[in-house]
Amino acid sequence: MTENELNHLIKMLNQIAENLAQGDEEKVVAERVADHMRRFWSPSMKQSIAAYLEADGSDLSANSRQAVKIIGRK
């Protein structure tokens, strides 16, 4: 995956997390985001964002980071 593609995934995931937040607590939002990723993201997209989180993850929002961690546990 190119750096540009990874940046697009990061931006997209943060936007999804923001759109699904609805003022709820982080755990609830992270579950919603993880569910979205399970349903709509390809395995390669999930692997790429998980690798990014392991390596750095600094550009991911808190809800995005939690969602990626949830995906990794299941």
N, C-alpha and C positions, 0 to 999 in steps of 0.2 A: 504494500500500500504506500502510495506517495505521501509526502508531507501535506500536500494540498488536500488529498482525500481524507487524511486523518483530521486535519483542521475542520473540514466540512462535517465529519462525524461528531467532533467535539461541539461545534456550534449547534448542530441539529439536536444532540442530546440535551444540551443546556436549554434550548428553546422548548423541547418537549417537557422537561422538568418544570420550567417556568409556567408553561400552559396548564400543566396538570396540578400545580400547587394548590390552588383554590383556598389558600389560607390554612391548610391543614398542617399537622405536625410532620416533621421530617420523615419519620418511619412510614407513615401512610403515603406520603408523596413518593417516596423511594419505591414502595411496592407497586404503585401505579405505573411509574416509569419502567420498572423492571418487567411488569406485565406487558407493557407496550413493546419493549425490546424483545421479549419472548415471542410475541405474535407477529411482529413486523420486520425485525432485523434478521439478516442472514447470519449464519454461524461465523462467517469471516468478519462481518462488521462487529459482532460481539467479541470475537477474539482480538481484533485490532484495538478496540477501546479498552478491553481488559489489560492488554499488554501496555497500553499507554498509561493506565492507572498505576500499574506496577512500576513502570519506569519513572514516572513523574506525576501526572495527573493534576498538575497545578492549574490548568485552565478549565477543569471541570467544576461545576457548582457542587455544593455540599450534597444536594439531593441527587445529582448525577453520579457522584462518587458512591453514594450509598446504593443506588440502583445497580451499578456495575458490580459492586461487592455481592449483592443479593443474587444476581445472575451467576456469578462465579461459584456460589455455594450450592446451586441446584443443578 
